[in-house]
Amino acid sequence: MSAVQRVAVVTGAASGIGRATVELLESQRWGVIAVDRDEDPLAWCSGRDGVVPVVGDVTAPDLNERAVSAALDQFGRLDAAVFNAGVPAGGDLLDLPLATFDRSIDVNVRAVLHGIRSVVPSMRAAGGGRIVVTASTSGIAADPNMWAYNAAKAAAVNLARAAAIDLAADAITVNAVCPGPTETGMTARIMHAPDIYEDLRRAIPMQRWGQPEEVAAMIGFLVSAAASFVTGAVIPVDGGITANTGQFRPRPATIAAGATQ
C-alpha cells in the first residue's frame, strides 16, 4: 500500500455515486474501503493501490464491523465514512407489499445506523471524524407512488441530523447529501423510459440530470478539512429542483445543456 493521508469507508461503492466518491477520494490520496454486496461489481477496484474491497450486506452489523477492521488493518486509521448504499421502493400506498417497505427501511435507514455505530468508537479514539449520509431529495419532499422510499429517506435525513447533535462534542461531523435525479444504476430503469426521463429533466431548473461525480464532489467537500464547522446540514445536489414550489415548470433552457456563460 502506498502512503495515504486519510482513510474512509464508502458503502454502495460498486457504481454510481459510491464509485465516483471512491475514485475522487483515491485521487486525493485517501485510502478507501469500498463496500458493496456482490464481489463482481467491485472488480473495478482490482489493482488500485489505495482501494480495498469488502463484500457484504450493509444491513448486517458484522459487515460494518468488518469494514472498520479493514480500514484499521490496512491503513491504521479511519477518518471518514460515507453511507451511500440504498435501494429504491415504489408502489401503491395500499397495495405495496410490506416486505418491500421493510427492505427500504433496512437498507436506507437501519444500515446507516449500523454504519454509524460501527465507526464512532474509532473516530472518538482518534479525536474526531466525518460521516456523510447519501439521502435524497425524496427525503425532503414527497413523490407520487414513492411513499416507502420517501419515508425511508426522510428518516435517513433526520437520523443524520440527530447523530450530528449527539456526536458534535466528539468533533465528529454528520451531514446528509440529497441528490436529485442523477444518472446512476439505481435510476437506470427511468433512464431507459424516455418519457419519464424527459419529464423529470424538464422539472429540473437546470434542465438536465445530475452526474454521480457532481454528488461525489459535495461528499468530498464534507469529508474534507474545509468542512470542519459543517454538521447537521442537509444539502440538496439537485439542479434546483427542491427550490421550486412545483406550481409552475421551470423555463426551458436558452443555452445548450452543460454550456457555461
C-alpha positions as a Markdown table, in Angstrom:
| # | Residue | x | y | z |
|---|---|---|---|---|
| 1 | Met | 0.0 | 0.0 | 0.0 |
| 2 | Ser | 1.3 | 3.5 | -0.9 |
| 3 | Ala | 1.2 | 6.1 | 1.8 |
| 4 | Val | -2.3 | 7.7 | 2.3 |
| 5 | Gln | -3.2 | 10.9 | 4.1 |
| 6 | Arg | -6.7 | 9.9 | 5.2 |
| 7 | Val | -8.9 | 6.9 | 5.2 |
| 8 | Ala | -12.6 | 6.4 | 4.5 |
| 9 | Val | -15.3 | 3.7 | 4.3 |
| 10 | Val | -17.7 | 4.1 | 1.4 |
| 11 | Thr | -20.8 | 1.8 | 1.1 |
| 12 | Gly | -22.6 | 1.2 | -2.2 |
| 13 | Ala | -19.2 | 1.6 | -3.9 |
| 14 | Ala | -19.7 | -0.6 | -6.9 |
| 15 | Ser | -21.2 | 2.0 | -9.1 |
| 16 | Gly | -22.9 | 5.4 | -9.4 |
| 17 | Ile | -22.3 | 7.9 | -6.6 |
| 18 | Gly | -20.4 | 5.4 | -4.5 |
| 19 | Arg | -17.9 | 4.6 | -7.2 |
| 20 | Ala | -17.5 | 8.3 | -8.1 |
| 21 | Thr | -16.8 | 9.1 | -4.4 |
| 22 | Val | -14.2 | 6.3 | -4.1 |
| 23 | Glu | -12.4 | 7.5 | -7.2 |
| 24 | Leu | -12.5 | 11.1 | -6.1 |
| 25 | Leu | -11.1 | 10.3 | -2.6 |
| 26 | Glu | -8.5 | 8.0 | -4.1 |
| 27 | Ser | -7.3 | 10.8 | -6.4 |
| 28 | Gln | -6.8 | 12.9 | -3.3 |
| 29 | Arg | -4.6 | 10.3 | -1.6 |
| 30 | Trp | -7.3 | 8.8 | 0.6 |
| 31 | Gly | -7.2 | 5.1 | 1.4 |
| 32 | Val | -10.7 | 3.7 | 0.8 |
| 33 | Ile | -12.6 | 0.7 | 2.0 |
| 34 | Ala | -15.1 | 0.1 | -0.9 |
| 35 | Val | -18.1 | -1.8 | 0.3 |
| 36 | Asp | -20.8 | -3.5 | -1.8 |
| 37 | Arg | -22.9 | -6.6 | -1.5 |
| 38 | Asp | -21.5 | -8.5 | -4.5 |
| 39 | Glu | -17.9 | -9.3 | -5.5 |
| 40 | Asp | -18.2 | -9.0 | -9.3 |
| 41 | Pro | -19.4 | -5.3 | -9.4 |
| 42 | Leu | -16.4 | -4.4 | -7.2 |
| 43 | Ala | -13.9 | -5.9 | -9.7 |
| 44 | Trp | -13.1 | -2.3 | -10.8 |
| 45 | Cys | -11.2 | -1.9 | -7.5 |
| 46 | Ser | -8.7 | -4.6 | -8.5 |
| 47 | Gly | -5.1 | -3.3 | -8.8 |
| 48 | Arg | -5.9 | 0.0 | -7.2 |
| 49 | Asp | -3.3 | 0.5 | -4.5 |
| 50 | Gly | -5.4 | 2.7 | -2.3 |
| 51 | Val | -8.8 | 0.9 | -2.5 |
| 52 | Val | -9.7 | -2.2 | -0.6 |
| 53 | Pro | -13.0 | -4.0 | -1.5 |
| 54 | Val | -15.2 | -5.5 | 1.2 |
| 55 | Val | -18.1 | -7.6 | 0.2 |
| 56 | Gly | -21.3 | -8.0 | 2.2 |
| 57 | Asp | -24.8 | -6.7 | 3.0 |
| 58 | Val | -24.8 | -3.4 | 4.8 |
| 59 | Thr | -27.9 | -4.4 | 6.8 |
| 60 | Ala | -25.7 | -6.9 | 8.7 |
| 61 | Pro | -23.9 | -5.4 | 11.7 |
| 62 | Asp | -20.9 | -7.7 | 11.2 |
| 63 | Leu | -20.3 | -6.3 | 7.7 |
| 64 | Asn | -19.9 | -2.8 | 9.1 |
| 65 | Glu | -17.5 | -4.0 | 11.7 |
| 66 | Arg | -15.5 | -5.8 | 9.0 |
| 67 | Ala | -15.3 | -2.6 | 7.1 |
| 68 | Val | -13.9 | -0.7 | 10.1 |
| 69 | Ser | -11.5 | -3.5 | 10.8 |
| 70 | Ala | -10.3 | -3.5 | 7.2 |
| 71 | Ala | -9.6 | 0.3 | 7.5 |
| 72 | Leu | -7.6 | -0.1 | 10.7 |
| 73 | Asp | -5.8 | -3.3 | 9.5 |
| 74 | Gln | -4.9 | -2.0 | 6.0 |
| 75 | Phe | -4.3 | 1.7 | 6.8 |
| 76 | Gly | -4.1 | 2.1 | 10.5 |
| 77 | Arg | -6.8 | 4.7 | 10.8 |
| 78 | Leu | -10.3 | 5.8 | 10.0 |
| 79 | Asp | -11.2 | 9.4 | 9.2 |
| 80 | Ala | -14.5 | 9.3 | 7.4 |
| 81 | Ala | -17.4 | 7.2 | 6.5 |
| 82 | Val | -19.8 | 7.7 | 3.6 |
| 83 | Phe | -23.0 | 5.7 | 4.0 |
| 84 | Asn | -24.2 | 5.7 | 0.4 |
| 85 | Ala | -25.8 | 2.3 | -0.1 |
| 86 | Gly | -29.5 | 2.5 | -0.9 |
| 87 | Val | -32.5 | 0.8 | -2.7 |
| 88 | Pro | -35.5 | 2.3 | -4.5 |
| 89 | Ala | -39.0 | 1.4 | -3.4 |
| 90 | Gly | -42.2 | 2.5 | -5.3 |
| 91 | Gly | -45.8 | 1.3 | -5.4 |
| 92 | Asp | -49.3 | 2.0 | -4.4 |
| 93 | Leu | -49.9 | 3.1 | -0.8 |
| 94 | Leu | -52.5 | 0.4 | -0.2 |
| 95 | Asp | -51.0 | -2.5 | -2.2 |
| 96 | Leu | -47.2 | -2.3 | -1.9 |
| 97 | Pro | -46.0 | -5.4 | 0.0 |
| 98 | Leu | -44.8 | -4.6 | 3.5 |
| 99 | Ala | -41.7 | -6.7 | 2.8 |
| 100 | Thr | -40.7 | -4.0 | 0.2 |
| 101 | Phe | -41.2 | -1.3 | 2.7 |
| 102 | Asp | -39.3 | -3.2 | 5.3 |
| 103 | Arg | -36.4 | -3.7 | 2.9 |
| 104 | Ser | -36.4 | 0.0 | 2.1 |
| 105 | Ile | -36.1 | 0.8 | 5.8 |
| 106 | Asp | -33.5 | -1.8 | 6.4 |
| 107 | Val | -31.1 | -0.6 | 3.7 |
| 108 | Asn | -31.9 | 3.1 | 3.6 |
| 109 | Val | -32.1 | 3.7 | 7.4 |
| 110 | Arg | -31.2 | 0.8 | 9.6 |
| 111 | Ala | -28.0 | 0.1 | 7.7 |
| 112 | Val | -27.0 | 3.7 | 8.2 |
| 113 | Leu | -27.5 | 3.3 | 11.9 |
| 114 | His | -25.4 | 0.1 | 11.9 |
| 115 | Gly | -22.7 | 2.0 | 10.0 |
| 116 | Ile | -22.6 | 5.0 | 12.4 |
| 117 | Arg | -22.4 | 2.7 | 15.4 |
| 118 | Ser | -19.5 | 0.8 | 13.8 |
| 119 | Val | -17.4 | 3.9 | 13.0 |
| 120 | Val | -17.9 | 6.1 | 16.0 |
| 121 | Pro | -15.6 | 4.3 | 18.5 |
| 122 | Ser | -12.6 | 4.6 | 16.2 |
| 123 | Met | -13.4 | 8.2 | 15.4 |
| 124 | Arg | -13.8 | 9.1 | 19.1 |
| 125 | Ala | -10.5 | 7.5 | 19.9 |
| 126 | Ala | -8.9 | 9.5 | 17.0 |
| 127 | Gly | -10.3 | 12.8 | 18.2 |
| 128 | Gly | -12.9 | 13.2 | 15.5 |
| 129 | Gly | -14.1 | 12.2 | 12.1 |
| 130 | Arg | -16.6 | 12.9 | 9.2 |
| 131 | Ile | -19.8 | 11.0 | 8.4 |
| 132 | Val | -21.8 | 11.6 | 5.3 |
| 133 | Val | -25.2 | 10.0 | 4.6 |
| 134 | Thr | -26.4 | 9.9 | 1.0 |
| 135 | Ala | -30.1 | 10.6 | 1.4 |
| 136 | Ser | -32.3 | 12.1 | -1.4 |
| 137 | Thr | -34.5 | 15.0 | -2.4 |
| 138 | Ser | -37.2 | 12.4 | -1.9 |
| 139 | Gly | -36.4 | 12.6 | 1.8 |
| 140 | Ile | -37.1 | 16.3 | 1.8 |
| 141 | Ala | -40.4 | 16.2 | -0.1 |
| 142 | Ala | -42.7 | 13.5 | -1.5 |
| 143 | Asp | -43.2 | 11.9 | -4.8 |
| 144 | Pro | -46.2 | 10.1 | -6.3 |
| 145 | Asn | -46.2 | 6.3 | -5.6 |
| 146 | Met | -42.9 | 6.6 | -3.8 |
| 147 | Trp | -44.1 | 6.7 | -0.2 |
| 148 | Ala | -41.9 | 3.8 | 1.0 |
| 149 | Tyr | -38.8 | 5.5 | -0.4 |
| 150 | Asn | -39.9 | 8.9 | 0.8 |
| 151 | Ala | -40.4 | 7.6 | 4.3 |
| 152 | Ala | -37.1 | 5.8 | 4.5 |
| 153 | Lys | -35.0 | 8.7 | 3.1 |
| 154 | Ala | -36.8 | 11.2 | 5.3 |
| 155 | Ala | -35.8 | 9.0 | 8.3 |
| 156 | Ala | -32.2 | 9.0 | 7.0 |
| 157 | Val | -32.2 | 12.8 | 6.8 |
| 158 | Asn | -33.3 | 13.1 | 10.4 |
| 159 | Leu | -31.1 | 10.3 | 11.6 |
| 160 | Ala | -28.1 | 12.3 | 10.2 |
| 161 | Arg | -29.3 | 15.5 | 11.9 |
| 162 | Ala | -29.9 | 13.7 | 15.3 |
| 163 | Ala | -26.5 | 12.0 | 15.1 |
| 164 | Ala | -24.8 | 15.3 | 14.3 |
| 165 | Ile | -26.2 | 16.7 | 17.6 |
| 166 | Asp | -25.2 | 13.7 | 19.6 |
| 167 | Leu | -21.7 | 13.5 | 18.2 |
| 168 | Ala | -20.8 | 17.2 | 17.9 |
| 169 | Ala | -18.9 | 17.2 | 21.2 |
| 170 | Asp | -16.7 | 14.4 | 19.9 |
| 171 | Ala | -15.7 | 16.5 | 16.9 |
| 172 | Ile | -17.5 | 14.1 | 14.6 |
| 173 | Thr | -19.5 | 15.8 | 11.9 |
| 174 | Val | -22.6 | 14.2 | 10.3 |
| 175 | Asn | -24.2 | 15.6 | 7.2 |
| 176 | Ala | -26.7 | 14.4 | 4.6 |
| 177 | Val | -26.4 | 14.9 | 0.9 |
| 178 | Cys | -29.7 | 14.8 | -1.1 |
| 179 | Pro | -29.2 | 14.1 | -4.8 |
| 180 | Gly | -31.9 | 14.9 | -7.2 |
| 181 | Pro | -32.4 | 12.9 | -10.4 |
| 182 | Thr | -28.9 | 11.5 | -11.1 |
| 183 | Glu | -27.7 | 9.1 | -13.7 |
| 184 | Thr | -26.8 | 6.0 | -11.7 |
| 185 | Gly | -27.5 | 2.3 | -11.7 |
| 186 | Met | -30.5 | 2.9 | -9.4 |
| 187 | Thr | -32.1 | 5.2 | -11.9 |
| 188 | Ala | -31.3 | 3.0 | -15.0 |
| 189 | Arg | -34.9 | 1.9 | -15.3 |
| 190 | Ile | -36.0 | 5.6 | -15.6 |
| 191 | Met | -33.2 | 6.4 | -18.0 |
| 192 | His | -34.5 | 3.7 | -20.3 |
| 193 | Ala | -38.0 | 5.2 | -20.2 |
| 194 | Pro | -37.7 | 8.3 | -22.4 |
| 195 | Asp | -41.0 | 9.9 | -21.5 |
| 196 | Ile | -40.3 | 9.7 | -17.7 |
| 197 | Tyr | -36.7 | 10.7 | -18.1 |
| 198 | Glu | -37.7 | 13.8 | -20.1 |
| 199 | Asp | -40.5 | 14.7 | -17.8 |
| 200 | Leu | -38.0 | 14.7 | -14.9 |
| 201 | Arg | -35.5 | 16.6 | -16.9 |
| 202 | Arg | -38.0 | 19.4 | -17.6 |
| 203 | Ala | -38.8 | 19.6 | -13.9 |
| 204 | Ile | -35.2 | 20.4 | -13.0 |
| 205 | Pro | -34.4 | 24.2 | -13.3 |
| 206 | Met | -31.0 | 23.4 | -14.8 |
| 207 | Gln | -32.8 | 21.3 | -17.4 |
| 208 | Arg | -30.5 | 18.3 | -17.1 |
| 209 | Trp | -30.0 | 15.2 | -14.9 |
| 210 | Gly | -27.1 | 15.2 | -12.5 |
| 211 | Gln | -23.9 | 13.1 | -12.8 |
| 212 | Pro | -22.5 | 10.9 | -10.0 |
| 213 | Glu | -19.3 | 13.0 | -10.0 |
| 214 | Glu | -21.3 | 16.1 | -9.1 |
| 215 | Val | -22.7 | 14.5 | -5.9 |
| 216 | Ala | -19.3 | 13.0 | -5.1 |
| 217 | Ala | -17.8 | 16.5 | -5.2 |
| 218 | Met | -20.1 | 17.6 | -2.4 |
| 219 | Ile | -19.3 | 14.5 | -0.4 |
| 220 | Gly | -15.6 | 15.1 | -1.0 |
| 221 | Phe | -16.1 | 18.6 | 0.5 |
| 222 | Leu | -18.0 | 17.4 | 3.5 |
| 223 | Val | -15.3 | 14.9 | 4.5 |
| 224 | Ser | -12.5 | 17.4 | 4.0 |
| 225 | Ala | -10.9 | 19.8 | 6.5 |
| 226 | Ala | -12.7 | 22.7 | 4.8 |
| 227 | Ala | -16.0 | 21.4 | 6.2 |
| 228 | Ser | -14.7 | 21.3 | 9.8 |
| 229 | Phe | -17.6 | 23.5 | 11.1 |
| 230 | Val | -20.4 | 22.0 | 9.0 |
| 231 | Thr | -22.5 | 19.5 | 10.8 |
| 232 | Gly | -26.2 | 18.6 | 10.7 |
| 233 | Ala | -26.5 | 20.0 | 7.2 |
| 234 | Val | -29.0 | 18.6 | 4.7 |
| 235 | Ile | -27.6 | 19.6 | 1.3 |
| 236 | Pro | -29.5 | 19.2 | -2.0 |
| 237 | Val | -27.4 | 18.4 | -5.0 |
| 238 | Asp | -30.3 | 18.6 | -7.4 |
| 239 | Gly | -30.1 | 21.3 | -10.1 |
| 240 | Gly | -32.5 | 23.4 | -8.2 |
| 241 | Ile | -35.4 | 21.0 | -8.1 |
| 242 | Thr | -36.2 | 21.5 | -4.4 |
| 243 | Ala | -36.0 | 25.3 | -4.8 |
| 244 | Asn | -39.2 | 25.2 | -6.9 |
| 245 | Thr | -42.7 | 25.2 | -5.4 |
| 246 | Gly | -43.9 | 22.9 | -8.2 |
| 247 | Gln | -46.7 | 25.2 | -9.1 |
| 248 | Phe | -45.0 | 26.1 | -12.4 |
| 249 | Arg | -42.5 | 24.3 | -14.5 |
| 250 | Pro | -39.0 | 26.0 | -14.8 |
| 251 | Arg | -38.5 | 27.8 | -18.1 |
| 252 | Pro | -36.7 | 25.8 | -20.8 |
| 253 | Ala | -33.0 | 26.2 | -21.3 |
| 254 | Thr | -31.9 | 29.1 | -23.5 |
| 255 | Ile | -28.3 | 27.7 | -23.9 |
| 256 | Ala | -27.1 | 24.2 | -24.6 |
| 257 | Ala | -27.1 | 21.9 | -21.6 |
| 258 | Gly | -23.8 | 21.9 | -19.9 |
| 259 | Ala | -22.6 | 25.1 | -21.5 |
| 260 | Thr | -21.2 | 27.9 | -19.4 |
| 261 | Gln | -21.8 | 31.7 | -19.7 |
